[in-house]
């Protein structure tokens, strides 16, 4: 399959990564992201990603949160305001069929 399929302006890698997310979800092995919460209730959560995101999704997370340096075990991570967590999780679930895994062990 050659990407981009329909829109020559969209980077082929973005379509390929979204296609792969759809395939993984259909196979029952949806791509995951981890939600890490700090030790205090007031701590902002961190999202850890283990696979690349299409550009539109990465921009959404960049707009919402703060990119962090290299996090062990993750491809990249973002710290989000707690108020943005539900909307961001819903966006990733709706647009990329991702699932989340909670890690409440703190930073």
PAZA-849809 format. One record per residue: residue number from 0; chain; x negated, y negated, z negated of N, C-alpha, C, O in turn. Coordinates in nm, 2 decimals. Layout:
% residues N
NUM,A,X,Y,Z,X,Y,Z,X,Y,Z,X,Y,Z
...
//
This chain:
% residues 107
0,A,-0.08,0.12,0.00,0.00,0.00,0.00,-0.09,-0.12,0.00,-0.19,-0.13,-0.07
1,A,-0.06,-0.22,0.08,-0.13,-0.34,0.09,-0.06,-0.46,0.02,0.06,-0.48,0.05
2,A,-0.13,-0.53,-0.06,-0.07,-0.64,-0.13,-0.14,-0.77,-0.08,-0.26,-0.77,-0.05
3,A,-0.07,-0.88,-0.08,0.07,-0.91,-0.12,0.17,-0.85,-0.01,0.14,-0.85,0.11
4,A,0.28,-0.81,-0.06,0.38,-0.75,0.03,0.47,-0.85,0.09,0.48,-0.85,0.22
5,A,0.53,-0.94,0.01,0.63,-1.03,0.07,0.58,-1.18,0.08,0.62,-1.25,0.17
6,A,0.51,-1.22,-0.02,0.47,-1.36,-0.03,0.32,-1.38,-0.02,0.24,-1.34,-0.11
7,A,0.27,-1.43,0.10,0.12,-1.44,0.12,0.05,-1.53,0.02,-0.07,-1.53,0.01
8,A,0.13,-1.61,-0.05,0.07,-1.71,-0.15,0.04,-1.64,-0.28,-0.05,-1.68,-0.35
9,A,0.11,-1.54,-0.31,0.09,-1.46,-0.44,-0.04,-1.38,-0.42,-0.05,-1.30,-0.33
10,A,-0.13,-1.39,-0.52,-0.25,-1.30,-0.51,-0.21,-1.16,-0.51,-0.13,-1.11,-0.59
11,A,-0.27,-1.08,-0.43,-0.24,-0.94,-0.42,-0.26,-0.87,-0.55,-0.19,-0.77,-0.58
12,A,-0.36,-0.90,-0.63,-0.39,-0.84,-0.75,-0.27,-0.86,-0.85,-0.24,-0.76,-0.93
13,A,-0.20,-0.97,-0.84,-0.09,-0.99,-0.93,0.03,-0.90,-0.90,0.09,-0.84,-0.99
14,A,0.05,-0.88,-0.77,0.16,-0.79,-0.73,0.12,-0.65,-0.77,0.20,-0.57,-0.81
15,A,-0.01,-0.61,-0.75,-0.06,-0.48,-0.78,-0.04,-0.45,-0.93,0.00,-0.34,-0.97
16,A,-0.08,-0.55,-1.01,-0.07,-0.52,-1.16,0.07,-0.51,-1.20,0.10,-0.43,-1.29
17,A,0.16,-0.59,-1.14,0.31,-0.58,-1.18,0.36,-0.45,-1.13,0.44,-0.38,-1.20
18,A,0.32,-0.41,-1.01,0.37,-0.28,-0.95,0.32,-0.17,-1.04,0.40,-0.07,-1.07
19,A,0.19,-0.17,-1.09,0.14,-0.07,-1.18,0.22,-0.06,-1.31,0.25,0.04,-1.36
20,A,0.26,-0.18,-1.36,0.34,-0.19,-1.49,0.47,-0.12,-1.46,0.52,-0.05,-1.55
21,A,0.53,-0.14,-1.35,0.66,-0.08,-1.32,0.65,0.07,-1.31,0.73,0.15,-1.36
22,A,0.54,0.12,-1.24,0.52,0.26,-1.22,0.50,0.33,-1.36,0.56,0.43,-1.39
23,A,0.42,0.26,-1.44,0.39,0.32,-1.58,0.52,0.33,-1.66,0.54,0.43,-1.73
24,A,0.60,0.22,-1.65,0.73,0.22,-1.73,0.82,0.34,-1.68,0.88,0.40,-1.76
25,A,0.83,0.35,-1.54,0.91,0.46,-1.49,0.86,0.60,-1.53,0.94,0.69,-1.54
26,A,0.73,0.61,-1.55,0.68,0.74,-1.59,0.69,0.77,-1.74,0.65,0.87,-1.78
27,A,0.74,0.67,-1.81,0.76,0.68,-1.95,0.63,0.65,-2.03,0.63,0.68,-2.15
28,A,0.54,0.59,-1.97,0.41,0.54,-2.04,0.39,0.39,-2.01,0.29,0.35,-1.96
29,A,0.49,0.32,-2.06,0.48,0.17,-2.04,0.36,0.11,-2.09,0.31,0.16,-2.20
30,A,0.30,0.01,-2.03,0.18,-0.06,-2.08,0.22,-0.12,-2.21,0.34,-0.17,-2.23
31,A,0.13,-0.13,-2.30,0.15,-0.18,-2.44,0.07,-0.30,-2.47,-0.03,-0.33,-2.41
32,A,0.12,-0.38,-2.56,0.04,-0.49,-2.62,0.06,-0.47,-2.77,0.17,-0.42,-2.82
33,A,-0.04,-0.51,-2.85,-0.03,-0.50,-2.99,-0.01,-0.63,-3.06,-0.06,-0.73,-3.02
34,A,0.08,-0.63,-3.16,0.11,-0.75,-3.24,0.04,-0.73,-3.37,0.06,-0.64,-3.45
35,A,-0.06,-0.82,-3.40,-0.13,-0.81,-3.52,-0.09,-0.93,-3.61,-0.09,-1.05,-3.56
36,A,-0.05,-0.90,-3.73,0.00,-1.01,-3.82,-0.11,-1.02,-3.93,-0.18,-0.93,-3.97
37,A,-0.13,-1.15,-3.97,-0.23,-1.17,-4.08,-0.18,-1.12,-4.21,-0.07,-1.06,-4.22
38,A,-0.26,-1.14,-4.31,-0.23,-1.09,-4.44,-0.13,-1.18,-4.52,-0.06,-1.14,-4.61
39,A,-0.11,-1.31,-4.47,-0.02,-1.40,-4.53,0.10,-1.42,-4.44,0.09,-1.41,-4.32
40,A,0.22,-1.43,-4.50,0.34,-1.45,-4.41,0.33,-1.58,-4.33,0.39,-1.58,-4.22
41,A,0.25,-1.67,-4.37,0.24,-1.80,-4.29,0.13,-1.78,-4.17,0.12,-1.87,-4.09
42,A,0.06,-1.67,-4.17,-0.04,-1.65,-4.06,0.03,-1.63,-3.93,0.13,-1.56,-3.92
43,A,-0.02,-1.69,-3.82,0.03,-1.67,-3.69,-0.01,-1.54,-3.64,-0.12,-1.49,-3.66
44,A,0.08,-1.47,-3.56,0.04,-1.34,-3.51,-0.05,-1.35,-3.39,-0.06,-1.45,-3.32
45,A,-0.12,-1.24,-3.36,-0.21,-1.22,-3.25,-0.16,-1.11,-3.16,-0.12,-1.01,-3.21
46,A,-0.16,-1.14,-3.03,-0.12,-1.04,-2.93,-0.25,-0.99,-2.87,-0.33,-1.07,-2.82
47,A,-0.27,-0.86,-2.87,-0.38,-0.79,-2.80,-0.33,-0.72,-2.68,-0.23,-0.65,-2.68
48,A,-0.40,-0.74,-2.57,-0.36,-0.68,-2.44,-0.47,-0.58,-2.40,-0.59,-0.61,-2.42
49,A,-0.43,-0.47,-2.34,-0.52,-0.36,-2.30,-0.53,-0.34,-2.15,-0.60,-0.26,-2.10
50,A,-0.45,-0.42,-2.08,-0.45,-0.41,-1.93,-0.43,-0.56,-1.88,-0.38,-0.64,-1.95
51,A,-0.48,-0.58,-1.76,-0.46,-0.72,-1.70,-0.31,-0.75,-1.68,-0.23,-0.67,-1.66
52,A,-0.29,-0.88,-1.69,-0.15,-0.93,-1.67,-0.15,-1.01,-1.53,-0.25,-1.07,-1.49
53,A,-0.04,-1.00,-1.46,-0.02,-1.08,-1.34,-0.04,-1.23,-1.38,-0.01,-1.27,-1.50
54,A,-0.08,-1.31,-1.29,-0.11,-1.45,-1.32,0.01,-1.53,-1.38,-0.01,-1.60,-1.47
55,A,0.13,-1.50,-1.34,0.25,-1.57,-1.40,0.26,-1.54,-1.54,0.30,-1.63,-1.62
56,A,0.24,-1.41,-1.58,0.25,-1.37,-1.72,0.14,-1.43,-1.80,0.16,-1.47,-1.92
57,A,0.02,-1.42,-1.75,-0.10,-1.48,-1.82,-0.08,-1.63,-1.85,-0.11,-1.67,-1.96
58,A,-0.03,-1.70,-1.75,-0.01,-1.84,-1.77,0.10,-1.87,-1.87,0.08,-1.96,-1.95
59,A,0.20,-1.78,-1.88,0.30,-1.80,-1.98,0.24,-1.78,-2.12,0.26,-1.87,-2.21
60,A,0.16,-1.68,-2.14,0.10,-1.66,-2.27,0.00,-1.77,-2.30,-0.02,-1.81,-2.42
61,A,-0.08,-1.81,-2.20,-0.17,-1.92,-2.22,-0.10,-2.05,-2.26,-0.15,-2.12,-2.35
62,A,0.01,-2.08,-2.20,0.09,-2.20,-2.24,0.14,-2.19,-2.38,0.15,-2.29,-2.45
63,A,0.18,-2.07,-2.42,0.24,-2.04,-2.55,0.14,-2.04,-2.66,0.16,-2.09,-2.77
64,A,0.02,-1.97,-2.64,-0.07,-1.94,-2.74,-0.21,-1.99,-2.71,-0.23,-2.07,-2.62
65,A,-0.30,-1.95,-2.80,-0.44,-1.99,-2.79,-0.52,-1.87,-2.76,-0.52,-1.77,-2.83
66,A,-0.60,-1.87,-2.65,-0.69,-1.76,-2.62,-0.80,-1.74,-2.72,-0.85,-1.84,-2.77
67,A,-0.82,-1.62,-2.76,-0.92,-1.59,-2.86,-1.04,-1.52,-2.79,-1.04,-1.48,-2.67
68,A,-1.15,-1.52,-2.86,-1.27,-1.45,-2.81,-1.25,-1.30,-2.80,-1.14,-1.26,-2.83
69,A,-1.35,-1.23,-2.76,-1.34,-1.09,-2.75,-1.29,-1.02,-2.88,-1.35,-1.05,-2.98
70,A,-1.19,-0.94,-2.87,-1.13,-0.87,-2.98,-1.16,-0.72,-2.96,-1.13,-0.67,-2.85
71,A,-1.22,-0.66,-3.06,-1.25,-0.51,-3.05,-1.13,-0.43,-3.00,-1.02,-0.44,-3.06
72,A,-1.15,-0.35,-2.90,-1.04,-0.26,-2.86,-0.94,-0.32,-2.76,-0.86,-0.25,-2.71
73,A,-0.95,-0.45,-2.73,-0.86,-0.52,-2.65,-0.93,-0.58,-2.53,-1.05,-0.62,-2.54
74,A,-0.86,-0.59,-2.42,-0.91,-0.66,-2.30,-0.92,-0.81,-2.33,-1.02,-0.88,-2.30
75,A,-0.81,-0.87,-2.39,-0.81,-1.01,-2.43,-0.70,-1.02,-2.53,-0.61,-0.94,-2.54
76,A,-0.70,-1.14,-2.60,-0.61,-1.16,-2.71,-0.57,-1.31,-2.72,-0.64,-1.39,-2.67
77,A,-0.45,-1.33,-2.77,-0.40,-1.47,-2.79,-0.33,-1.48,-2.93,-0.26,-1.38,-2.97
78,A,-0.36,-1.59,-2.99,-0.29,-1.62,-3.12,-0.17,-1.71,-3.08,-0.18,-1.81,-3.01
79,A,-0.05,-1.67,-3.13,0.07,-1.74,-3.10,0.13,-1.81,-3.23,0.11,-1.75,-3.34
80,A,0.20,-1.92,-3.21,0.28,-1.96,-3.32,0.39,-1.86,-3.35,0.45,-1.80,-3.26
81,A,0.42,-1.84,-3.48,0.51,-1.73,-3.52,0.65,-1.76,-3.45,0.72,-1.66,-3.42
82,A,0.68,-1.88,-3.43,0.81,-1.92,-3.37,0.82,-1.87,-3.22,0.93,-1.86,-3.17
83,A,0.71,-1.85,-3.16,0.71,-1.82,-3.02,0.70,-1.67,-3.00,0.70,-1.62,-2.88
84,A,0.68,-1.59,-3.10,0.66,-1.44,-3.09,0.78,-1.37,-3.02,0.76,-1.30,-2.93
85,A,0.90,-1.40,-3.07,1.01,-1.33,-3.01,1.03,-1.36,-2.86,1.06,-1.27,-2.78
86,A,1.02,-1.48,-2.82,1.04,-1.52,-2.68,0.93,-1.46,-2.60,0.96,-1.41,-2.49
87,A,0.81,-1.46,-2.64,0.70,-1.40,-2.57,0.71,-1.25,-2.55,0.69,-1.20,-2.45
88,A,0.75,-1.19,-2.66,0.77,-1.04,-2.66,0.88,-1.01,-2.56,0.87,-0.91,-2.48
89,A,0.99,-1.08,-2.56,1.10,-1.06,-2.47,1.06,-1.08,-2.33,1.10,-1.01,-2.24
90,A,0.98,-1.19,-2.30,0.93,-1.21,-2.17,0.85,-1.10,-2.12,0.87,-1.05,-2.00
91,A,0.75,-1.05,-2.19,0.67,-0.94,-2.15,0.75,-0.81,-2.13,0.72,-0.73,-2.04
92,A,0.85,-0.79,-2.21,0.93,-0.67,-2.20,1.02,-0.68,-2.08,1.03,-0.58,-2.00
93,A,1.08,-0.80,-2.05,1.17,-0.81,-1.94,1.10,-0.82,-1.81,1.14,-0.76,-1.71
94,A,0.99,-0.89,-1.80,0.92,-0.91,-1.67,0.82,-0.80,-1.64,0.79,-0.78,-1.52
95,A,0.76,-0.74,-1.74,0.65,-0.64,-1.71,0.68,-0.50,-1.77,0.60,-0.41,-1.76
96,A,0.80,-0.49,-1.83,0.84,-0.36,-1.89,0.75,-0.31,-1.99,0.74,-0.19,-2.02
97,A,0.67,-0.40,-2.06,0.58,-0.36,-2.16,0.65,-0.33,-2.29,0.76,-0.37,-2.31
98,A,0.58,-0.25,-2.38,0.63,-0.22,-2.51,0.52,-0.28,-2.61,0.41,-0.29,-2.58
99,A,0.57,-0.31,-2.73,0.48,-0.36,-2.83,0.45,-0.25,-2.94,0.54,-0.17,-2.96
100,A,0.34,-0.26,-3.00,0.31,-0.18,-3.11,0.26,-0.28,-3.22,0.18,-0.36,-3.20
101,A,0.32,-0.26,-3.34,0.29,-0.34,-3.46,0.17,-0.29,-3.52,0.15,-0.17,-3.54
102,A,0.08,-0.38,-3.57,-0.03,-0.35,-3.65,-0.04,-0.46,-3.76,-0.08,-0.57,-3.74
103,A,0.01,-0.42,-3.87,0.01,-0.51,-3.98,-0.10,-0.50,-4.08,-0.09,-0.54,-4.20
104,A,-0.22,-0.45,-4.03,-0.33,-0.44,-4.11,-0.41,-0.57,-4.13,-0.50,-0.58,-4.21
105,A,-0.36,-0.68,-4.06,-0.43,-0.81,-4.08,-0.54,-0.82,-3.98,-0.58,-0.73,-3.91
106,A,-0.61,-0.94,-3.99,-0.72,-0.96,-3.90,-0.84,-0.90,-3.96,-0.95,-0.91,-3.90
//
